[in-house]
Amino acid sequence: MDIFAAKIPGRPLLSFEFFPPKTPIGEVRFWEALTLLARFRPDFISVTYGAGGGDRANTGRLVCAVQERLNLTAMPHLTCIGEERTNLESLLDHYEQQDITHIMALRGDRPPGSPPEALARGAFDSAAALTAFIRKRHPRLRIGVACYPEVHPEAASREADLAYYRRKIEAGADFAITQFFYDNTAYTRFVDDTHAHGVTAPVIPGIMPVTDFKQIQRFSALCGAELPEWLVTQFEKVKEDPVATLEIGVAVAVAQCRDLLDRGAPGLHFFTLNRAEAVGRILDALHLAPA
């Protein structure tokens, strides 16, 4: 199965990202949010995976449960940092046996405080190497990779980052999902640059609705996402008002998504943070609920 070939005709690709909950209450909220968003008939659900396999068991359990309970395509994230080859082989074999058809291949973040050489302790030191391994061992799997319209924070330069992204596609990736961003010109520039280098794999923009601006500031500091001055100004005015923050966050995301689709983006991938309200309101405003 291919998510692009199977998507709802006339609608952009639509997907949601969730993380594995760590508590029973979190698990209840996970299923509540996912069930509420399932009415939009997403083309796939992705579930994250902690660096070094910290969430391996939960990720695997949840993607299989999502497919079984809700009949939705579920895509597990798979990180290779610090992972042994045998562990990755077993997990990929298990996924294919469970009719998982899509994998998000990632290097993963180094654990806090670990030295750069920690990358070399696993079987693969990069997402490109992991992608090549998956493509060779499981040729029927569809593979997604990450990309950074505003440049990966560890990249030596924009040119180096683009070259590395091309390596991942050439290694066998079928599509990419971006890190979140708020300046759509960064997305357009990235796609134009990749096309200029002969790389035409679909690039799905990652959307992070702002519901807690302090949280977004922390996230952006970690991943290198820029917060434009106009965005900071809007949210600083209401930083002590969660209701106003949500209203502005929804409005900003609706405008961003409309513009991205006008620019030719093939779809929208929402980082839900295991919450449904903001994403549901955005999609209703965009009239993306199936009839």
TORRO-224535 format. One record per residue (C-alpha): x, y, z. Coordinates in nm, 4 decimals, m for minus. Each point is the difference from the previous one (the first is absolute). Layout:
% TORRO-224535
atom px: X, py: Y, pz: Z
...
% end
This chain:
% TORRO-224535
atom px: 0.0000, py: 0.0000, pz: 0.0000
atom px: 0.1145, py: 0.3552, pz: m0.0708
atom px: m0.1497, py: 0.2848, pz: 0.2042
atom px: 0.0150, py: 0.2365, pz: m0.2966
atom px: m0.1720, py: m0.2424, pz: m0.2348
atom px: m0.2650, py: m0.0871, pz: 0.2603
atom px: m0.0813, py: 0.3521, pz: 0.1226
atom px: m0.3506, py: 0.1446, pz: m0.0251
atom px: m0.0442, py: 0.1389, pz: m0.3548
atom px: m0.0067, py: 0.3771, pz: m0.0190
atom px: 0.1378, py: 0.0480, pz: 0.3511
atom px: 0.3605, py: 0.0655, pz: 0.1042
atom px: 0.1748, py: m0.2739, pz: 0.1950
atom px: m0.0876, py: 0.0260, pz: 0.3689
atom px: 0.1890, py: m0.1552, pz: 0.2905
atom px: 0.0396, py: 0.0291, pz: 0.3761
atom px: 0.2960, py: m0.0655, pz: 0.2258
atom px: m0.0399, py: m0.1374, pz: 0.3527
atom px: 0.2485, py: m0.1013, pz: 0.2685
atom px: m0.0215, py: m0.3134, pz: 0.2180
atom px: m0.1570, py: 0.0915, pz: 0.3363
atom px: 0.1920, py: m0.0928, pz: 0.3132
atom px: m0.2903, py: m0.0324, pz: 0.2470
atom px: m0.3448, py: m0.1654, pz: 0.0028
atom px: m0.1630, py: 0.3444, pz: m0.0019
atom px: 0.2172, py: 0.0979, pz: m0.2949
atom px: m0.1108, py: m0.3136, pz: m0.1825
atom px: m0.3648, py: 0.0898, pz: 0.0488
atom px: 0.0665, py: 0.3495, pz: m0.1348
atom px: 0.1917, py: m0.1440, pz: m0.2949
atom px: m0.2985, py: m0.2088, pz: m0.1099
atom px: m0.2481, py: 0.2786, pz: 0.0704
atom px: 0.1923, py: 0.2442, pz: m0.2192
atom px: 0.0615, py: m0.2531, pz: m0.2738
atom px: m0.3651, py: m0.1060, pz: m0.0077
atom px: m0.1136, py: 0.3627, pz: m0.0266
atom px: 0.2389, py: 0.0679, pz: m0.2875
atom px: m0.0819, py: m0.3260, pz: m0.1792
atom px: m0.3141, py: 0.1653, pz: m0.1410
atom px: 0.2277, py: 0.1858, pz: m0.2417
atom px: 0.1076, py: m0.3350, pz: m0.1494
atom px: 0.3734, py: 0.0729, pz: 0.0068
atom px: 0.2141, py: m0.1710, pz: m0.2583
atom px: 0.2296, py: m0.1176, pz: 0.2773
atom px: 0.0790, py: 0.0343, pz: 0.3683
atom px: 0.3633, py: 0.0104, pz: 0.1117
atom px: 0.1247, py: m0.0967, pz: 0.3454
atom px: 0.3355, py: 0.1229, pz: 0.1268
atom px: 0.2838, py: m0.2083, pz: 0.1400
atom px: 0.2479, py: 0.1095, pz: 0.2647
atom px: 0.3712, py: 0.0252, pz: m0.0756
atom px: 0.1727, py: m0.3250, pz: 0.0849
atom px: m0.3294, py: m0.1888, pz: m0.0102
atom px: m0.1429, py: 0.1509, pz: 0.3170
atom px: m0.3567, py: m0.0296, pz: m0.1305
atom px: 0.0544, py: m0.3009, pz: m0.2263
atom px: m0.2551, py: m0.2296, pz: 0.1653
atom px: m0.2709, py: 0.2642, pz: 0.0252
atom px: 0.0518, py: 0.1217, pz: m0.3545
atom px: m0.0318, py: m0.3502, pz: m0.1401
atom px: m0.3022, py: m0.0814, pz: 0.2134
atom px: m0.1811, py: 0.3215, pz: m0.0879
atom px: 0.0492, py: m0.0059, pz: m0.3771
atom px: m0.1370, py: m0.3537, pz: m0.0151
atom px: m0.2932, py: 0.0951, pz: 0.2246
atom px: m0.0787, py: 0.3095, pz: m0.2089
atom px: m0.0242, py: m0.2073, pz: m0.3159
atom px: m0.2077, py: m0.2685, pz: 0.1692
atom px: m0.2407, py: 0.2206, pz: 0.1975
atom px: m0.0481, py: 0.2934, pz: m0.2339
atom px: 0.0946, py: m0.1472, pz: m0.3380
atom px: 0.2457, py: 0.2831, pz: m0.0605
atom px: 0.3427, py: m0.0298, pz: m0.1582
atom px: 0.2529, py: 0.0372, pz: 0.2816
atom px: 0.3650, py: 0.0908, pz: m0.0551
atom px: 0.2513, py: m0.0637, pz: 0.2798
atom px: 0.3023, py: 0.2216, pz: 0.0395
atom px: 0.3259, py: m0.1933, pz: 0.0153
atom px: 0.3225, py: 0.1540, pz: 0.1283
atom px: 0.3392, py: m0.1633, pz: m0.0395
atom px: 0.2218, py: 0.1891, pz: 0.2449
atom px: 0.1448, py: m0.2477, pz: 0.2482
atom px: m0.2014, py: m0.2893, pz: m0.1460
atom px: 0.1422, py: m0.3429, pz: m0.0781
atom px: m0.0571, py: m0.1392, pz: m0.3478
atom px: m0.1715, py: m0.3124, pz: 0.1342
atom px: m0.2531, py: 0.2107, pz: 0.1911
atom px: m0.0843, py: 0.1997, pz: m0.3101
atom px: m0.0256, py: m0.3137, pz: m0.2131
atom px: m0.2381, py: m0.1654, pz: 0.2473
atom px: m0.2163, py: 0.3072, pz: 0.0263
atom px: m0.0270, py: 0.0495, pz: m0.3750
atom px: m0.0842, py: m0.3676, pz: m0.0499
atom px: m0.2712, py: 0.0305, pz: 0.2647
atom px: m0.1468, py: 0.3109, pz: m0.1624
atom px: m0.0219, py: m0.1624, pz: m0.3395
atom px: m0.1646, py: m0.3080, pz: 0.1513
atom px: m0.2587, py: 0.2311, pz: 0.1604
atom px: m0.0821, py: 0.1631, pz: m0.3355
atom px: 0.1753, py: 0.3265, pz: 0.0824
atom px: 0.0739, py: 0.1519, pz: m0.3409
atom px: 0.1741, py: 0.3302, pz: 0.0835
atom px: 0.3028, py: 0.0851, pz: 0.2160
atom px: 0.1407, py: 0.3381, pz: 0.1035
atom px: 0.3787, py: m0.0475, pz: m0.0056
atom px: 0.1885, py: 0.2361, pz: 0.2315
atom px: 0.3433, py: 0.0292, pz: 0.1528
atom px: m0.1443, py: 0.1152, pz: 0.3306
atom px: 0.1341, py: 0.2479, pz: 0.2532
atom px: 0.2994, py: m0.0723, pz: 0.2159
atom px: m0.0974, py: m0.0470, pz: 0.3644
atom px: 0.0675, py: 0.3211, pz: 0.1970
atom px: 0.3639, py: 0.0285, pz: 0.1006
atom px: 0.1216, py: m0.2771, pz: m0.2290
atom px: 0.3135, py: 0.0673, pz: m0.2097
atom px: m0.0100, py: 0.0243, pz: m0.3807
atom px: 0.1712, py: m0.3397, pz: m0.0280
atom px: m0.3164, py: m0.1551, pz: 0.1463
atom px: m0.1297, py: m0.0062, pz: m0.3573
atom px: 0.2519, py: m0.2686, pz: m0.0858
atom px: m0.1152, py: m0.2408, pz: 0.2707
atom px: m0.2971, py: m0.1271, pz: m0.1968
atom px: m0.0154, py: m0.1984, pz: m0.3212
atom px: m0.0752, py: 0.3116, pz: m0.2058
atom px: 0.1208, py: 0.3540, pz: 0.0560
atom px: m0.2470, py: 0.1816, pz: m0.2237
atom px: m0.3527, py: m0.0057, pz: m0.1327
atom px: 0.1415, py: m0.0490, pz: m0.3511
atom px: 0.1732, py: m0.3214, pz: 0.1089
atom px: m0.3147, py: m0.1204, pz: 0.1762
atom px: m0.2100, py: 0.0803, pz: m0.3073
atom px: 0.2319, py: m0.1963, pz: m0.2270
atom px: m0.0147, py: m0.2957, pz: 0.2390
atom px: m0.3822, py: 0.0036, pz: 0.0118
atom px: m0.0299, py: 0.0362, pz: m0.3771
atom px: 0.2300, py: m0.2992, pz: m0.0594
atom px: m0.1498, py: m0.2275, pz: 0.2672
atom px: m0.3661, py: 0.0994, pz: m0.0404
atom px: m0.0465, py: 0.1286, pz: m0.3544
atom px: m0.3791, py: 0.0138, pz: 0.0301
atom px: m0.0002, py: 0.2433, pz: 0.2902
atom px: m0.0618, py: 0.3673, pz: m0.0749
atom px: 0.2556, py: 0.2178, pz: 0.1751
atom px: m0.0364, py: 0.3546, pz: 0.1267
atom px: 0.2862, py: 0.2182, pz: 0.1207
atom px: 0.0318, py: 0.3358, pz: 0.1721
atom px: 0.1130, py: 0.3260, pz: m0.1552
atom px: 0.0683, py: 0.3504, pz: 0.1286
atom px: m0.1139, py: 0.2980, pz: m0.2093
atom px: 0.1969, py: 0.2301, pz: 0.2329
atom px: 0.3064, py: m0.2319, pz: 0.0129
atom px: 0.0763, py: m0.2703, pz: 0.2551
atom px: 0.1664, py: 0.1555, pz: 0.3065
atom px: 0.3000, py: m0.2354, pz: m0.0341
atom px: 0.0536, py: 0.0642, pz: m0.3712
atom px: 0.3194, py: 0.1769, pz: m0.1045
atom px: m0.1896, py: 0.2075, pz: m0.2558
atom px: m0.3200, py: 0.0182, pz: m0.2003
atom px: 0.1775, py: m0.1619, pz: m0.2946
atom px: 0.1223, py: m0.2861, pz: 0.2193
atom px: m0.3482, py: m0.0531, pz: 0.1387
atom px: m0.1507, py: m0.0147, pz: m0.3498
atom px: 0.2688, py: m0.2443, pz: m0.1105
atom px: m0.0743, py: m0.2255, pz: 0.2945
atom px: m0.3727, py: 0.0109, pz: m0.0678
atom px: 0.0733, py: m0.1088, pz: m0.3569
atom px: 0.1988, py: m0.2948, pz: 0.1399
atom px: m0.3042, py: m0.1170, pz: 0.1950
atom px: m0.2222, py: 0.0108, pz: m0.3060
atom px: 0.2602, py: m0.1767, pz: m0.2113
atom px: 0.0323, py: m0.2647, pz: 0.2725
atom px: m0.3625, py: m0.0935, pz: m0.0603
atom px: m0.2318, py: 0.2429, pz: 0.1804
atom px: m0.3366, py: 0.0560, pz: m0.1662
atom px: m0.1021, py: 0.3283, pz: 0.1629
atom px: 0.0984, py: 0.2483, pz: 0.2687
atom px: m0.1721, py: 0.1780, pz: 0.2878
atom px: 0.1416, py: 0.3333, pz: 0.1094
atom px: 0.0836, py: 0.1298, pz: 0.3424
atom px: m0.2547, py: 0.2607, pz: 0.1052
atom px: 0.0439, py: 0.3576, pz: m0.1236
atom px: m0.2059, py: 0.3187, pz: m0.0131
atom px: 0.1519, py: 0.1775, pz: m0.3012
atom px: m0.1436, py: m0.1642, pz: m0.3100
atom px: 0.2665, py: 0.1497, pz: m0.2234
atom px: 0.2459, py: m0.2359, pz: 0.1712
atom px: m0.2072, py: m0.2967, pz: m0.1184
atom px: m0.0269, py: 0.1316, pz: m0.3555
atom px: 0.3719, py: 0.0741, pz: m0.0156
atom px: 0.0865, py: m0.3480, pz: 0.1264
atom px: m0.2237, py: m0.1733, pz: m0.2541
atom px: 0.1285, py: 0.2190, pz: m0.2837
atom px: 0.3606, py: m0.0713, pz: 0.1002
atom px: m0.0562, py: m0.3757, pz: 0.0127
atom px: m0.1681, py: 0.0061, pz: m0.3412
atom px: 0.2944, py: 0.1960, pz: m0.1371
atom px: 0.2195, py: m0.2897, pz: 0.1142
atom px: m0.2240, py: m0.2566, pz: m0.1684
atom px: m0.1724, py: m0.1181, pz: 0.3209
atom px: m0.3768, py: m0.0094, pz: m0.0493
atom px: m0.1264, py: m0.2221, pz: 0.2828
atom px: m0.3135, py: 0.1468, pz: 0.1638
atom px: 0.0742, py: 0.2303, pz: 0.2936
atom px: m0.2843, py: 0.0164, pz: 0.2518
atom px: 0.0104, py: 0.3106, pz: 0.2211
atom px: m0.0112, py: m0.0626, pz: 0.3741
atom px: m0.2491, py: 0.2237, pz: 0.1825
atom px: 0.0334, py: 0.0797, pz: 0.3711
atom px: m0.3061, py: 0.1915, pz: 0.1226
atom px: 0.0915, py: 0.2410, pz: 0.2788
atom px: m0.2007, py: m0.0769, pz: 0.3144
atom px: 0.2755, py: 0.0759, pz: 0.2521
atom px: 0.2501, py: 0.2584, pz: m0.1233
atom px: 0.2623, py: m0.0683, pz: 0.2674
atom px: m0.0030, py: m0.3634, pz: m0.1070
atom px: 0.0466, py: 0.0989, pz: m0.3651
atom px: 0.2931, py: 0.2203, pz: 0.0982
atom px: 0.1648, py: m0.2988, pz: 0.1692
atom px: m0.0639, py: m0.2234, pz: m0.2995
atom px: 0.1377, py: 0.2568, pz: m0.2438
atom px: 0.3174, py: 0.0444, pz: 0.2054
atom px: 0.0616, py: m0.3762, pz: m0.0213
atom px: m0.0687, py: m0.0513, pz: m0.3698
atom px: 0.1061, py: 0.3308, pz: m0.1516
atom px: m0.3441, py: 0.1078, pz: m0.1190
atom px: m0.0238, py: 0.3770, pz: m0.0419
atom px: m0.2692, py: 0.1982, pz: 0.1797
atom px: m0.0729, py: 0.3056, pz: m0.2171
atom px: m0.0319, py: 0.3343, pz: 0.1750
atom px: m0.3647, py: 0.0369, pz: m0.1040
atom px: m0.0769, py: m0.3348, pz: 0.1657
atom px: 0.1825, py: 0.0821, pz: 0.3222
atom px: m0.1767, py: 0.3366, pz: 0.0208
atom px: m0.3451, py: m0.1552, pz: m0.0308
atom px: 0.0541, py: m0.2617, pz: 0.2682
atom px: 0.1931, py: 0.2183, pz: 0.2417
atom px: m0.3095, py: 0.2196, pz: 0.0271
atom px: m0.2101, py: m0.2925, pz: 0.1276
atom px: 0.2633, py: m0.2175, pz: 0.1696
atom px: m0.1982, py: m0.0139, pz: 0.3253
atom px: m0.3315, py: m0.0755, pz: m0.1731
atom px: m0.0307, py: m0.3627, pz: m0.1180
atom px: m0.3374, py: 0.0591, pz: m0.1670
atom px: 0.1290, py: 0.2912, pz: m0.2082
atom px: 0.3170, py: m0.1985, pz: m0.0780
atom px: m0.2068, py: m0.2862, pz: m0.1378
atom px: m0.2131, py: 0.2336, pz: m0.2104
atom px: 0.3041, py: 0.1679, pz: m0.1527
atom px: 0.1761, py: m0.3337, pz: m0.0416
atom px: m0.2901, py: m0.1433, pz: m0.1971
atom px: m0.0291, py: 0.3114, pz: m0.2179
atom px: 0.3734, py: 0.0035, pz: m0.0739
atom px: 0.0009, py: m0.3702, pz: m0.0920
atom px: m0.3051, py: 0.0335, pz: m0.2261
atom px: 0.1653, py: 0.2857, pz: m0.1906
atom px: 0.3284, py: m0.1904, pz: m0.0228
atom px: m0.1658, py: m0.3166, pz: m0.1300
atom px: m0.2047, py: 0.1843, pz: m0.2613
atom px: 0.3100, py: 0.1736, pz: m0.1286
atom px: 0.2020, py: m0.3226, pz: m0.0077
atom px: m0.2669, py: m0.1776, pz: m0.2020
atom px: m0.0166, py: 0.2991, pz: m0.2357
atom px: 0.3771, py: m0.0336, pz: m0.0414
atom px: m0.0440, py: m0.3620, pz: m0.1101
atom px: 0.0728, py: m0.1949, pz: 0.3184
atom px: m0.1181, py: m0.3610, pz: m0.0508
atom px: m0.1530, py: m0.0243, pz: 0.3456
atom px: 0.0109, py: 0.0986, pz: 0.3660
atom px: 0.1560, py: m0.1899, pz: 0.2898
atom px: m0.1122, py: 0.1154, pz: 0.3449
atom px: 0.2077, py: m0.0402, pz: 0.3135
atom px: m0.2951, py: m0.0555, pz: 0.2336
atom px: 0.1828, py: m0.0362, pz: 0.3335
atom px: m0.2757, py: m0.2556, pz: 0.0679
atom px: m0.2690, py: 0.2698, pz: 0.0013
atom px: m0.2941, py: 0.0342, pz: m0.2345
atom px: m0.1654, py: 0.3391, pz: 0.0534
atom px: 0.2333, py: 0.2329, pz: m0.1885
atom px: 0.0597, py: m0.2370, pz: m0.2926
atom px: m0.3708, py: m0.0771, pz: m0.0300
atom px: m0.0910, py: 0.3687, pz: m0.0089
atom px: 0.2676, py: 0.0706, pz: m0.2609
atom px: m0.1200, py: m0.2785, pz: m0.2274
atom px: m0.3630, py: 0.1031, pz: 0.0375
atom px: 0.0960, py: 0.3543, pz: m0.1016
atom px: 0.1835, py: m0.1401, pz: m0.3006
atom px: m0.3057, py: m0.2133, pz: m0.0897
atom px: 0.2124, py: m0.3162, pz: m0.0099
atom px: m0.2473, py: m0.2291, pz: 0.1726
atom px: m0.1261, py: m0.2597, pz: m0.2515
atom px: m0.3630, py: 0.0348, pz: m0.1008
% end
